[in-house]
Amino acid sequence: MKKVLIVEDDIEIIRLLEIHLKDLGCQVLTAIRGDIGLRKAINENPDLIILDVMLPEMDGIEICQKIRAQDIKSPIMMLTARSEEIDKVLGLEVGADDYLTKPFSVREFIARVKAIFRRQKMDIVESTSEKNPKLMEFDILSIDIDMRKVLLDGRKIELSPKEFELLVLLSSNPGKSYDRTKLLNMIWGYDFKGYEHTVNSHINRLRSKIEPDMSNPKFILTTWGVGYKFNEELIGV
């Protein structure tokens, strides 16, 4: 049974979502205040967090940041009544996996939830060649796909779910360049056209964690005019 946490201050929306999530066989937890929602996200280990942006005590953006800072890998779907582009950009850049703007249809909501659950079952490596090993080593960088563990010179590196998926996708295909739009669709799973800079932000954070020298990247290289690739010269090193 999937455990879903709804952090939303509109009781009617909570009731509506709760009914349909229970129809999917989910266990539903709720919170109407941001601080309570954060506490439940940390303590309950939900399979999905549905997080409103506008909340009393602590807003959804801050909650999302704190959740990811705790290395909680639960997918986060953000909800908001706002339509400003900045909200969607902020939500994605602080670690949200999906985004719905109110009002939304129940059918779309359920489709998004099902898609998130499907992606949880599918390791990102399934979208790459089957010949790729579950443990990859490139010089001082080690990536254990099954354990979702990354070591840099023997030191464990904490990555967010999207950072890990980006690293696995790129390192599973050394030398292959991916443009930002393709990375958005492959990693986030939806067409977020116009938000390609979100990829830049995640790549920059990933580099800050694994690159010995940010000014001269060793692992994730920029393909000028295209996007990014993993350094093929590290194969076998």
N, CA and C of each residue as an Amber inpcrd file, in Angstrom:
protein
   711
   0.8410000  -1.1870000   0.0000000   0.0000000   0.0000000   0.0000000
   0.8810000   1.2430000   0.0000000   0.6240000   2.1430000  -0.9610000
   1.3740000   3.3850000  -1.0400000   0.8950000   4.3620000   0.0270000
   1.8380000   5.0390000   0.6620000   1.5020000   6.0360000   1.6830000
   1.6670000   7.4250000   1.0720000   0.5950000   8.2010000   1.0760000
   0.6000000   9.5310000   0.4760000   0.3210000  10.5780000   1.5440000
   1.1480000  11.5960000   1.6060000   0.9620000  12.7090000   2.5320000
   0.4410000  13.9190000   1.7620000  -0.7110000  14.4460000   2.1860000
  -1.2700000  15.6620000   1.6010000  -1.0470000  16.8120000   2.5810000
  -0.3270000  17.8350000   2.1350000  -0.1100000  19.0310000   2.9540000
  -0.8350000  20.1750000   2.2570000  -2.0000000  20.4950000   2.7610000
  -2.9180000  21.4230000   2.0840000  -3.8340000  22.0400000   3.1330000
  -4.0730000  23.3610000   3.0420000  -4.9080000  24.0140000   4.0480000
  -6.3730000  24.1430000   3.6400000  -6.7190000  23.6740000   2.4360000
  -8.1060000  23.6890000   1.9830000  -8.7120000  22.3140000   2.2690000
  -9.6160000  22.2660000   3.2570000 -10.1910000  20.9880000   3.6910000
 -10.9410000  20.2960000   2.5560000 -11.6300000  21.0640000   1.7240000
 -12.4030000  20.4600000   0.6280000 -11.4820000  19.7760000  -0.3760000
 -10.3550000  20.3910000  -0.6540000  -9.3910000  19.7620000  -1.5750000
  -8.8200000  18.5000000  -0.9400000  -8.5120000  18.5660000   0.3510000
  -8.0060000  17.3760000   1.0440000  -9.0010000  16.2280000   0.9190000
 -10.2780000  16.5070000   1.1790000 -11.2870000  15.4560000   1.1240000
 -11.4080000  14.8700000  -0.2730000 -11.3930000  15.7350000  -1.2830000
 -11.5050000  15.2700000  -2.6630000 -10.3310000  14.3740000  -3.0430000
  -9.1090000  14.8300000  -2.7550000  -7.9210000  14.0460000  -3.0960000
  -7.8690000  12.7500000  -2.2960000  -8.2730000  12.8270000  -1.0380000
  -8.2480000  11.6470000  -0.1680000  -9.1560000  10.5490000  -0.7210000
 -10.3450000  10.9210000  -1.1880000 -11.2870000   9.9400000  -1.7440000
 -10.6630000   9.2080000  -2.9220000 -10.0670000   9.9570000  -3.8300000
  -9.5420000   9.3450000  -5.0520000  -8.2420000   8.5830000  -4.7960000
  -7.4440000   9.0420000  -3.8540000  -6.2290000   8.3040000  -3.5200000
  -6.5670000   6.9840000  -2.8340000  -7.5830000   6.9850000  -1.9870000
  -8.0020000   5.7370000  -1.3460000  -8.5780000   4.7640000  -2.3660000
  -9.2180000   5.2990000  -3.4160000  -9.7010000   4.4390000  -4.4960000
  -8.5450000   3.7440000  -5.2120000  -7.3580000   4.3740000  -5.1660000
  -6.1600000   3.7590000  -5.7530000  -5.4890000   2.7890000  -4.7880000
  -6.0550000   2.6600000  -3.5890000  -5.4900000   1.7470000  -2.5960000
  -4.4210000   2.3800000  -1.7380000  -4.3860000   3.7180000  -1.6880000
  -3.3480000   4.4220000  -0.9270000  -3.7790000   4.6540000   0.5190000
  -2.8030000   4.6450000   1.3940000  -2.9930000   5.1340000   2.7570000
  -2.7250000   6.6280000   2.7270000  -3.6340000   7.4260000   3.2680000
  -3.5270000   8.8750000   3.1500000  -3.2910000   9.5290000   4.5150000
  -2.2510000  10.3550000   4.5880000  -1.9670000  11.1820000   5.7550000
  -2.2120000  12.6340000   5.3550000  -2.6300000  13.4700000   6.2930000
  -2.9150000  14.8550000   5.9450000  -2.3250000  15.8140000   6.9770000
  -2.1220000  17.0440000   6.5250000  -1.6840000  18.1280000   7.4070000
  -2.1830000  19.4260000   6.7990000  -2.7020000  20.3280000   7.6360000
  -3.2200000  21.5910000   7.1240000  -2.2830000  22.7560000   7.4280000
  -1.1850000  22.4820000   8.1310000  -0.1610000  23.4880000   8.4070000
   1.1850000  23.0080000   7.8980000   1.9820000  23.9790000   7.4270000
   3.2710000  23.6280000   6.8640000   4.2100000  22.9520000   7.8250000
   4.2880000  23.4410000   9.0580000   5.2260000  22.8630000  10.0200000
   4.8470000  21.4300000  10.3770000   3.5260000  21.1620000  10.4700000
   3.0750000  19.7950000  10.7620000   3.3530000  18.8900000   9.5650000
   3.1300000  19.4290000   8.3680000   3.4110000  18.6520000   7.1620000
   4.8670000  18.2610000   7.0600000   5.7590000  19.1870000   7.3920000
   7.1890000  18.8970000   7.3550000   7.5320000  17.7930000   8.3470000
   6.9780000  17.8760000   9.5400000   7.2510000  16.8600000  10.5550000
   6.7830000  15.4750000  10.0940000   5.6050000  15.4200000   9.4770000
   5.1030000  14.1350000   8.9900000   5.9310000  13.6270000   7.8090000
   6.3960000  14.5240000   6.9650000   7.2370000  14.1130000   5.8340000
   8.5270000  13.4650000   6.3310000   9.0690000  14.0040000   7.4150000
  10.3150000  13.4750000   7.9720000  10.0890000  12.1650000   8.7100000
   8.9940000  12.0730000   9.4470000   8.7700000  10.9170000  10.3270000
   8.0470000   9.7490000   9.6720000   7.2300000  10.0170000   8.6550000
   6.3510000   8.9730000   8.1140000   6.8820000   8.2930000   6.8530000
   7.9260000   8.8330000   6.2430000   8.5160000   8.2480000   5.0390000
   7.4600000   7.9400000   3.9690000   6.7020000   8.9410000   3.5110000
   5.6480000   8.6960000   2.5250000   6.2090000   8.3420000   1.1460000
   5.3920000   7.6410000   0.3680000   5.7730000   7.3020000  -1.0080000
   5.5250000   8.4650000  -1.9600000   4.6900000   9.4140000  -1.5390000
   4.4020000  10.6010000  -2.3350000   3.9540000  11.7100000  -1.3970000
   4.4330000  12.9280000  -1.6610000   4.0140000  14.0990000  -0.8980000
   3.3200000  15.0600000  -1.8460000   2.0680000  15.3910000  -1.5290000
   1.3270000  16.3880000  -2.2950000   1.3590000  17.6640000  -1.4760000
   1.9890000  18.6950000  -2.0170000   2.3740000  19.8540000  -1.2100000
   1.8560000  21.1530000  -1.8150000   0.9740000  21.8320000  -1.0870000
   0.4810000  23.1330000  -1.5290000   1.5720000  24.1850000  -1.3280000
   1.6050000  25.1750000  -2.2030000   2.6150000  26.2270000  -2.0690000
   2.2500000  27.1930000  -0.9460000   0.9970000  27.6370000  -0.9060000
   0.5680000  28.6170000   0.0840000   0.0130000  27.9040000   1.3080000
   0.7650000  27.9550000   2.4080000   0.3800000  27.2630000   3.6410000
   0.6500000  28.1540000   4.8510000  -0.1290000  27.9980000   5.9200000
   0.1760000  28.7300000   7.1570000   1.4120000  28.1660000   7.8510000
   2.1180000  29.0150000   8.5440000   3.3070000  28.6850000   9.3500000
   4.5730000  28.4870000   8.5090000   4.4630000  27.7830000   7.3950000
   5.6330000  27.5170000   6.5530000   5.1420000  27.2120000   5.1420000
   5.6370000  27.9480000   4.1350000   5.1040000  27.7320000   2.7870000
   5.7100000  26.4900000   2.1390000   5.0990000  26.0660000   1.0230000
   5.4940000  24.8280000   0.3640000   6.9080000  24.8410000  -0.1850000
   7.3580000  26.0030000  -0.6520000   8.7230000  26.0960000  -1.1780000
   9.7340000  25.8090000  -0.0740000   9.5210000  26.4120000   1.0970000
  10.4270000  26.1910000   2.2240000  10.3750000  24.7390000   2.6920000
   9.1630000  24.1720000   2.7330000   9.0270000  22.7700000   3.1310000
   9.7890000  21.8660000   2.1740000   9.6220000  22.1140000   0.8830000
  10.3150000  21.3000000  -0.1230000  11.8280000  21.3750000   0.0660000
  12.3370000  22.5730000   0.3000000  13.7760000  22.7430000   0.5300000
  14.2350000  21.9450000   1.7510000  13.4630000  22.0250000   2.8320000
  13.8420000  21.3340000   4.0630000  13.7400000  19.8160000   3.9010000
  12.7540000  19.3510000   3.1540000  12.6120000  17.9130000   2.9010000
  13.8370000  17.3900000   2.1570000  14.2370000  18.0940000   1.1140000
  15.3980000  17.6480000   0.3370000  16.6950000  17.7970000   1.1410000
  16.7540000  18.7930000   2.0120000  17.9390000  18.9540000   2.8640000
  18.0830000  17.7900000   3.8340000  16.9650000  17.1390000   4.1780000
  16.9700000  15.9700000   5.0650000  17.2600000  14.6810000   4.2900000
  17.5280000  14.7980000   2.9820000  17.7880000  13.6510000   2.1150000
  16.5810000  12.7130000   2.0540000  15.3820000  13.2740000   2.1380000
  14.1560000  12.5040000   1.9540000  13.8850000  12.4370000   0.4560000
  13.7860000  11.2370000  -0.0740000  13.7070000  11.0610000  -1.5190000
  12.2840000  10.8830000  -2.0290000  11.2820000  11.0420000  -1.1610000
   9.8900000  10.8980000  -1.5850000   9.5810000  11.8700000  -2.7270000
   8.9060000  11.4060000  -3.7830000   8.4830000  12.3340000  -4.8340000
   7.5620000  13.4060000  -4.2600000   7.6750000  14.6110000  -4.7920000
   6.8580000  15.7310000  -4.3300000   6.0900000  16.3170000  -5.5050000
   4.7590000  16.3740000  -5.3670000   3.9120000  17.0550000  -6.3340000
   3.4150000  18.3420000  -5.6950000   3.7390000  19.4670000  -6.3010000
   3.3530000  20.7540000  -5.7220000   2.0520000  21.2490000  -6.3450000
   1.2070000  21.8590000  -5.4940000  -0.0610000  22.4470000  -5.9160000
  -0.0390000  23.9330000  -5.5960000  -0.6320000  24.7360000  -6.4570000
  -0.7350000  26.1530000  -6.1560000  -1.8860000  26.7750000  -6.9140000
  -2.4790000  27.8120000  -6.3190000  -3.5220000  28.5740000  -7.0020000
  -2.9030000  29.6730000  -7.8480000  -1.6250000  29.8980000  -7.6650000
  -0.9450000  30.9320000  -8.4350000  -0.6850000  30.4580000  -9.8560000
  -0.5410000  31.4120000 -10.7580000  -0.2320000  31.0590000 -12.1480000
   1.1060000  31.6320000 -12.5900000   1.7720000  32.3700000 -11.6860000
   3.0450000  32.9710000 -12.0710000   4.0860000  31.9000000 -12.3730000
   4.8540000  32.1480000 -13.4170000   5.8680000  31.1930000 -13.8330000
   6.9160000  30.9770000 -12.7430000   7.1890000  32.0250000 -11.9520000
   8.2510000  31.9240000 -10.9490000   7.9540000  30.8270000  -9.9460000
   6.6640000  30.5980000  -9.6290000   6.3090000  29.5580000  -8.6680000
   6.6720000  28.1830000  -9.1970000   6.3610000  27.9490000 -10.4650000
   6.6630000  26.6530000 -11.0520000   8.1720000  26.4380000 -11.1190000
   8.8870000  27.4800000 -11.5150000  10.3510000  27.3890000 -11.5880000
  10.9390000  27.0880000 -10.2170000  10.4990000  27.8330000  -9.1930000
  11.0180000  27.6160000  -7.8410000  10.7140000  26.2090000  -7.3560000
   9.4840000  25.7540000  -7.5970000   9.1070000  24.4190000  -7.1520000
  10.0000000  23.3530000  -7.7390000  10.2490000  23.4330000  -9.0300000
  11.0900000  22.4350000  -9.6880000  12.5400000  22.5420000  -9.2310000
  13.0030000  23.7670000  -9.0400000  14.4160000  23.9480000  -8.7190000
  14.7560000  23.5660000  -7.2910000  13.7890000  23.6140000  -6.3830000
  14.0910000  23.2210000  -5.0030000  13.8550000  21.7360000  -4.7730000
  13.4320000  21.0100000  -5.8250000  13.3670000  19.5550000  -5.6820000
  12.0210000  18.9080000  -5.9070000  11.0040000  19.6720000  -6.3570000
   9.7120000  19.0560000  -6.6500000   9.8170000  18.1990000  -7.9060000
   9.0070000  17.1430000  -7.9540000   9.0260000  16.2380000  -9.0910000
   7.9340000  16.5580000 -10.1060000   6.8670000  17.1610000  -9.6480000
   5.7630000  17.4850000 -10.5330000   5.0280000  18.7020000  -9.9940000
   4.1080000  19.2380000 -10.7900000   3.5080000  20.5220000 -10.4660000
   2.1200000  20.5980000 -11.0820000   1.1240000  20.9740000 -10.3050000
  -0.2330000  21.1910000 -10.8090000  -0.7240000  22.5540000 -10.3450000
  -1.3170000  23.2930000 -11.2550000  -1.8640000  24.6010000 -10.9210000
  -3.3690000  24.4770000 -10.7290000  -3.8610000  24.9910000  -9.6130000
  -5.2930000  24.9820000  -9.3480000  -5.9980000  26.0160000 -10.2310000
  -7.2170000  25.7220000 -10.6900000  -7.9400000  24.4530000 -10.5110000
  -7.4320000  23.3960000 -11.4910000  -7.4250000  22.1490000 -11.0710000
  -7.0050000  21.0590000 -11.9440000  -8.1010000  19.9960000 -11.9260000
  -8.1170000  19.1670000 -12.9590000  -9.1240000  18.1170000 -13.0210000
  -8.6580000  16.9210000 -12.1940000  -9.6010000  16.2180000 -11.6100000
  -9.2750000  15.0140000 -10.8510000  -8.6150000  13.9840000 -11.7700000
  -9.0920000  13.9100000 -12.9990000  -8.5130000  12.9450000 -13.9500000
  -7.0320000  13.2180000 -14.1770000  -6.6720000  14.4990000 -14.3320000
  -5.2580000  14.8360000 -14.5260000  -4.4570000  14.5170000 -13.2690000
  -5.0140000  14.8350000 -12.1110000  -4.3300000  14.5550000 -10.8520000
  -4.0340000  13.0640000 -10.7150000  -5.0240000  12.2240000 -10.9600000
  -4.8460000  10.7780000 -10.8300000  -3.8290000  10.2740000 -11.8430000
  -3.8710000  10.8180000 -13.0570000  -2.9000000  10.4050000 -14.0850000
  -1.4790000  10.7390000 -13.6430000  -1.3010000  11.9020000 -13.0380000
   0.0310000  12.2940000 -12.5650000   0.5000000  11.3830000 -11.4290000
  -0.4100000  11.0810000 -10.5060000  -0.0590000  10.2110000  -9.3810000
   0.3460000   8.8320000  -9.8880000  -0.4320000   8.2780000 -10.8110000
  -0.1130000   6.9550000 -11.3610000   1.2300000   6.9650000 -12.0780000
   1.5070000   8.0670000 -12.7760000   2.7880000   8.1620000 -13.4830000
   3.9530000   8.1950000 -12.5040000   3.7880000   8.9060000 -11.3940000
   4.8360000   8.9500000 -10.3680000   5.0620000   7.5640000  -9.7820000
   3.9850000   6.8410000  -9.4990000   4.1190000   5.4950000  -8.9420000
   4.7790000   4.5540000  -9.9430000   4.4590000   4.7210000 -11.2310000
   5.1070000   3.8780000 -12.2480000   6.6020000   4.1450000 -12.2890000
   6.9690000   5.4240000 -12.1980000   8.3890000   5.7600000 -12.2570000
   9.1350000   5.2300000 -11.0380000   8.4390000   5.1220000  -9.9110000
   9.0770000   4.5590000  -8.7270000   9.4480000   3.0990000  -8.9480000
   8.6590000   2.3960000  -9.7500000   8.9130000   0.9820000  -9.9850000
  10.0250000   0.7770000 -11.0150000  10.2370000   1.7710000 -11.8110000
  11.1990000   1.6360000 -12.9050000  12.5000000   2.3330000 -12.5470000
  13.5430000   1.5800000 -12.3890000  14.8500000   2.1950000 -12.1620000
  15.2200000   2.9720000 -13.4080000  15.8320000   4.1360000 -13.2080000
  16.1840000   4.9740000 -14.3440000  17.0710000   4.2450000 -15.3460000
  17.8130000   3.2630000 -14.8750000  18.7260000   2.5580000 -15.7770000
  17.9800000   1.7290000 -16.8010000  16.6840000   1.4350000 -16.5780000
  15.9160000   0.6720000 -17.5390000  15.7490000   1.4270000 -18.8460000
  15.9110000   2.7390000 -18.8050000  15.8110000   3.5270000 -20.0270000
  17.1340000   3.5840000 -20.7700000  18.1540000   2.9710000 -20.2080000
  19.4520000   2.9070000 -20.8530000  19.7200000   1.4810000 -21.3040000
  20.8900000   1.2320000 -21.8340000  21.2250000  -0.0900000 -22.3460000
  21.2410000  -1.1350000 -21.2370000  20.7060000  -2.3400000 -21.5390000
  20.6590000  -3.4050000 -20.5420000  22.0420000  -3.9220000 -20.1780000
  23.0170000  -3.6170000 -20.9970000  24.3550000  -4.1340000 -20.7290000
  25.0720000  -3.3440000 -19.6290000  24.4940000  -2.2030000 -19.2130000
  25.1600000  -1.3880000 -18.2010000  25.2000000  -2.1070000 -16.8620000
  26.3120000  -2.0830000 -16.1760000  26.4190000  -2.7320000 -14.8670000
  25.6810000  -1.9380000 -13.8070000  25.3830000  -2.6090000 -12.6900000
  24.7090000  -1.9370000 -11.5870000  25.6870000  -1.1130000 -10.7550000
  26.9680000  -1.4090000 -10.8810000  27.9910000  -0.6340000 -10.2000000
  28.9240000  -0.0620000 -11.2470000  29.0170000   1.2590000 -11.2950000
  29.8700000   1.9190000 -12.2840000  30.9460000   2.7170000 -11.5610000
  32.1660000   2.6330000 -12.0910000  33.2810000   3.3530000 -11.4830000
  34.0280000   4.1440000 -12.5450000  34.2370000   5.4110000 -12.2590000
  34.9570000   6.3020000 -13.1530000  35.9800000   7.0610000 -12.3180000
  37.2120000   6.5990000 -12.3630000  38.2670000   7.2260000 -11.5790000
  37.8570000   7.2280000 -10.1010000  37.6940000   8.3910000  -9.4720000
  37.3770000   8.4350000  -8.0370000  35.8640000   8.4190000  -7.7740000
  35.0670000   8.3390000  -8.8390000  33.6100000   8.3620000  -8.7010000
  33.0470000   6.9570000  -8.8420000  32.2510000   6.5430000  -7.8490000
  31.6150000   5.2250000  -7.8640000  30.1070000   5.4060000  -7.7280000
  29.3460000   4.7120000  -8.6040000  27.8890000   4.8350000  -8.6100000
  27.2810000   3.4490000  -8.4680000  26.6250000   3.2060000  -7.3400000
  25.9380000   1.9370000  -7.0910000  24.4540000   2.1790000  -7.3380000
  23.9570000   1.6630000  -8.4780000  22.5870000   1.9620000  -8.8920000
  21.5760000   1.2740000  -7.9860000  21.8040000   0.0140000  -7.6620000
  20.8510000  -0.7160000  -6.8150000  20.7170000  -0.0760000  -5.4350000
  21.8370000   0.3240000  -4.8600000  21.8330000   0.9230000  -3.5210000
  21.5780000   2.4270000  -3.5580000  21.5230000   2.9890000  -4.7670000
  21.3640000   4.4370000  -4.9530000  22.4110000   5.1830000  -4.1280000
  23.6570000   4.7130000  -4.2390000  24.7500000   5.2780000  -3.4480000
  25.8490000   5.7860000  -4.3670000  26.3480000   6.9650000  -4.0650000
  27.4320000   7.5690000  -4.8360000  28.5930000   7.8650000  -3.9000000
  29.7740000   7.4120000  -4.2940000  30.9850000   7.6750000  -3.5160000
  31.9540000   8.4970000  -4.3470000  32.5580000   9.4770000  -3.7260000
  33.5950000  10.2620000  -4.3760000  34.8690000  10.1180000  -3.5630000
  35.8320000   9.4100000  -4.1270000  37.0860000   9.1270000  -3.4270000
  36.8150000   8.4620000  -2.0720000  35.8230000   7.5500000  -2.0670000
  35.4780000   6.8040000  -0.8590000  34.5200000   7.4960000   0.0790000
  34.1630000   8.7500000  -0.2180000  33.2610000   9.5230000   0.6510000
  31.8640000   9.5350000   0.0500000  30.8600000   9.2020000   0.8790000
  29.4870000   9.1550000   0.3910000  28.9860000  10.5490000   0.0540000
  28.3570000  10.6670000  -1.1220000  27.8010000  11.9290000  -1.5810000
  26.2790000  11.8390000  -1.5530000  25.6350000  12.7720000  -0.8810000
  24.1760000  12.7840000  -0.8010000  23.6040000  13.5500000  -1.9910000
  22.8050000  12.8580000  -2.7940000  22.1740000  13.4690000  -3.9550000
  20.6590000  13.4230000  -3.8110000  19.9880000  14.4100000  -4.3700000
  18.5320000  14.3760000  -4.4400000  18.1250000  13.3290000  -5.4830000
  16.8590000  12.8890000  -5.5000000  16.4350000  11.8900000  -6.4900000
  16.7230000  12.3240000  -7.9220000  16.4480000  13.5660000  -8.2640000
  16.6660000  14.0200000  -9.6340000  18.1530000  14.1370000  -9.9560000
  18.9450000  14.5650000  -9.0030000  20.3930000  14.6230000  -9.2240000
  20.9430000  13.2290000  -9.4870000  20.4690000  12.2400000  -8.7060000
  20.9340000  10.8680000  -8.8950000  20.5170000  10.3410000 -10.2650000
  19.2680000  10.5970000 -10.6560000  18.7840000  10.1030000 -11.9410000
  19.5380000  10.7510000 -13.0980000  19.8290000  12.0370000 -12.9790000
  20.6300000  12.7020000 -14.0090000  22.0130000  12.0700000 -14.1110000
  22.6350000  11.8290000 -12.9690000  23.9710000  11.2420000 -12.9630000
  23.9650000   9.8460000 -13.5740000  22.9690000   9.0260000 -13.2050000
  22.9030000   7.6630000 -13.7340000  22.6760000   7.6830000 -15.2410000
  21.7520000   8.5170000 -15.6980000  21.4690000   8.5800000 -17.1340000
  22.7030000   8.9880000 -17.9240000  23.3700000  10.0540000 -17.4940000
  24.5400000  10.5440000 -18.2280000  25.6980000   9.5480000 -18.1550000
  25.9710000   9.0140000 -16.9550000  27.1140000   8.1110000 -16.7990000
  26.8740000   6.7570000 -17.4480000  25.6170000   6.3790000 -17.6590000
  25.3140000   5.1200000 -18.3430000  25.5530000   5.2160000 -19.8470000
  25.6970000   6.4430000 -20.3210000  25.9070000   6.6680000 -21.7560000
  27.0410000   7.6650000 -21.9740000  28.2660000   7.3170000 -21.5550000
  29.3820000   8.2640000 -21.6690000  29.5790000   8.7410000 -23.1010000
  29.7650000  10.0380000 -23.2430000  30.0080000  10.6110000 -24.5570000
  28.7550000  11.0260000 -25.2960000  27.5970000  10.5540000 -24.8770000
  26.3400000  10.9090000 -25.5460000  25.8240000  12.2270000 -24.9980000
  25.5810000  13.1790000 -25.8880000  25.1010000  14.4930000 -25.4770000
  23.5720000  14.5160000 -25.4170000  23.0590000  15.1270000 -24.3680000
  21.6180000  15.2840000 -24.1920000  21.2950000  16.7620000 -24.1140000
  20.3110000  17.2000000 -24.9110000  19.9130000  18.5960000 -24.7670000
  18.9910000  18.7410000 -23.5630000  18.7900000  19.9670000 -23.1410000
  18.0570000  20.2170000 -21.9050000  16.5970000  19.7720000 -21.9820000
  15.9810000  19.9550000 -23.1370000  14.5840000  19.5460000 -23.2860000
  14.4440000  18.0370000 -23.1360000  15.3620000  17.2900000 -23.7220000
  15.3100000  15.8350000 -23.6190000  15.5250000  15.3800000 -22.1760000
  16.4560000  16.0200000 -21.4860000  16.6940000  15.6740000 -20.0850000
  15.4590000  15.9710000 -19.2340000  14.7960000  17.0780000 -19.4960000
  13.5610000  17.3990000 -18.7700000  12.5350000  16.2950000 -18.9510000
  12.3220000  15.8810000 -20.1960000  11.3010000  14.8780000 -20.4660000
  11.6750000  13.5070000 -19.9300000  12.9560000  13.1490000 -19.9750000
  13.3820000  11.8290000 -19.5120000  13.4210000  11.7310000 -17.9990000
  13.8520000  12.7740000 -17.3340000  14.0250000  12.7260000 -15.8760000
  12.7780000  13.1710000 -15.1300000  12.1390000  14.2340000 -15.6000000
  10.9540000  14.7260000 -14.8960000   9.6790000  14.0330000 -15.3930000
   9.7290000  13.4850000 -16.6010000   8.6180000  12.6720000 -17.0710000
   7.4780000  13.4390000 -17.7050000   7.5540000  14.7630000 -17.7420000
   6.5150000  15.5520000 -18.3610000   7.1520000  16.6210000 -19.2200000
   6.3340000  17.1800000 -20.1020000   6.8320000  18.2130000 -20.9960000
   6.7940000  19.5640000 -20.2960000   7.9170000  19.9400000 -19.6750000
   8.0240000  21.2300000 -19.0130000   8.7050000  22.2240000 -19.9590000
   8.1940000  22.3080000 -21.1640000   8.8160000  23.1770000 -22.1540000
   8.8860000  24.6030000 -21.6250000  10.0420000  25.2020000 -21.7470000
  10.2420000  26.5470000 -21.2390000  10.9570000  26.5820000 -19.9150000
  11.1940000  25.3860000 -19.3080000  11.8440000  25.3310000 -18.0010000
  13.1980000  24.6200000 -18.0790000  13.8280000  24.7480000 -19.2540000
  15.1080000  24.0670000 -19.4440000  16.1660000  24.5350000 -18.4530000
  16.0270000  25.7630000 -17.9440000  17.0090000  26.2650000 -16.9780000
  16.9440000  25.4830000 -15.6660000  15.8320000  24.7630000 -15.4380000
  15.7640000  23.8820000 -14.2750000  16.8360000  22.8050000 -14.3730000
  17.0640000  22.2970000 -15.5890000  18.1250000  21.3130000 -15.8010000
  19.4670000  21.9290000 -15.4430000  19.6860000  23.1600000 -15.8820000
  20.9520000  23.8310000 -15.5600000  21.1730000  23.8930000 -14.0540000
  20.1170000  24.2320000 -13.3120000  20.2380000  24.3480000 -11.8560000
  20.6050000  23.0100000 -11.2230000  19.9460000  21.9250000 -11.6720000
  20.2330000  20.6040000 -11.1220000  21.6340000  20.1330000 -11.5020000
  22.0410000  20.4180000 -12.7350000  23.4000000  20.0490000 -13.1530000
  24.4220000  20.8060000 -12.3220000  24.1790000  22.0810000 -12.0710000
  25.1130000  22.8770000 -11.2660000  25.2180000  22.3370000  -9.8400000
  24.0730000  21.9490000  -9.2580000  24.1200000  21.3870000  -7.9070000
  24.8180000  20.0380000  -7.8990000  24.5620000  19.2410000  -8.9270000
  25.2200000  17.9410000  -9.0360000  26.7290000  18.1230000  -9.1730000
  27.1320000  19.0370000 -10.0150000  28.5640000  19.3140000 -10.1770000
  29.1960000  19.7820000  -8.8720000  28.4750000  20.6060000  -8.1230000
  29.0380000  21.1230000  -6.8710000  29.3170000  20.0020000  -5.8730000
  28.6400000  18.8600000  -6.0550000  28.8050000  17.7450000  -5.1300000
  29.8340000  16.7200000  -5.5980000  30.0140000  16.5720000  -6.9280000
  30.8990000  15.5100000  -7.4030000  32.1560000  16.0060000  -8.1080000
  32.1800000  17.2610000  -8.5150000  33.3370000  17.7540000  -9.2580000
  34.4040000  18.2890000  -8.3080000  35.6300000  17.7980000  -8.4160000
  36.7190000  18.3450000  -7.5960000  36.9750000  19.8200000  -7.8830000
  36.7330000  20.2350000  -9.1310000  36.9710000  21.6220000  -9.5260000
  35.8010000  22.0790000 -10.3950000  34.8950000  22.8760000  -9.8190000
  33.7080000  23.3330000 -10.5430000  34.0640000  24.1390000 -11.7930000
  35.1890000  24.8480000 -11.7560000  35.5720000  25.6820000 -12.8970000
  36.1050000  24.8420000 -14.0520000  36.4640000  23.6000000 -13.7620000
  36.9860000  22.7120000 -14.8040000  36.4040000  21.3140000 -14.5820000
  35.1270000  21.1030000 -14.9420000  34.4510000  19.8270000 -14.6670000
  35.1790000  18.6310000 -15.2530000  35.2040000  17.5670000 -14.4790000
  35.8780000  16.3320000 -14.8910000  34.8960000  15.2730000 -15.3490000
  33.7210000  15.2330000 -14.7260000  32.7620000  14.1640000 -14.9960000
  31.6410000  14.6070000 -15.9440000  30.9400000  15.6580000 -15.6000000
  29.8260000  16.1180000 -16.4360000  30.2770000  17.3290000 -17.2360000
  30.3290000  17.1370000 -18.5460000  30.8530000  18.1660000 -19.4300000
  29.7150000  18.8800000 -20.1540000  29.9500000  20.1390000 -20.4980000
  29.0010000  20.8970000 -21.3010000  29.3220000  20.6890000 -22.7760000
  28.3030000  20.3090000 -23.5260000  28.4370000  20.2400000 -24.9770000
  27.8840000  21.5410000 -25.5220000  28.7480000  22.4210000 -25.9160000
  28.3220000  23.7730000 -26.2760000  27.3180000  23.7530000 -27.4170000
  26.2240000  24.4910000 -27.2130000  25.1700000  24.5590000 -28.2090000
  24.2060000  23.3960000 -28.1680000  24.4850000  22.4100000 -27.3020000
  23.6170000  21.2310000 -27.2180000  23.1000000  21.0530000 -25.8010000
  23.9600000  20.6380000 -24.8830000  23.5330000  20.3730000 -23.5170000
  24.6660000  19.8190000 -22.6900000  24.5180000  18.5530000 -22.2490000
  25.4990000  17.9590000 -21.3480000  25.7900000  16.5140000 -21.7340000
  26.9760000  16.0560000 -21.3200000  27.3550000  14.6630000 -21.5130000
  28.2860000  14.2520000 -20.3850000  28.4340000  12.9220000 -20.2220000
  29.3990000  12.4050000 -19.2530000  30.7110000  12.1610000 -19.9950000
  31.8100000  12.4410000 -19.3440000  33.1360000  12.3770000 -19.9700000
  33.4850000  10.9470000 -20.3650000  33.4970000  10.6670000 -21.6640000
  33.7910000   9.3180000 -22.1530000  35.2450000   8.9090000 -21.9450000
  36.1220000   9.8830000 -21.7000000  37.5290000   9.5610000 -21.4870000
  37.7830000   8.8730000 -20.1410000  36.7580000   8.8400000 -19.2930000
  36.9000000   8.2210000 -17.9710000  36.5310000   6.7440000 -17.9860000
  36.0880000   6.2250000 -19.1130000  35.7410000   4.8050000 -19.1920000
  36.9950000   3.9750000 -18.9370000  36.9340000   3.1110000 -17.9550000
  38.0590000   2.2370000 -17.6440000  39.1040000   2.8690000 -16.7680000
  38.8970000   4.1410000 -16.3990000  39.8910000   4.8260000 -15.5420000
  39.6050000   4.5280000 -14.0850000
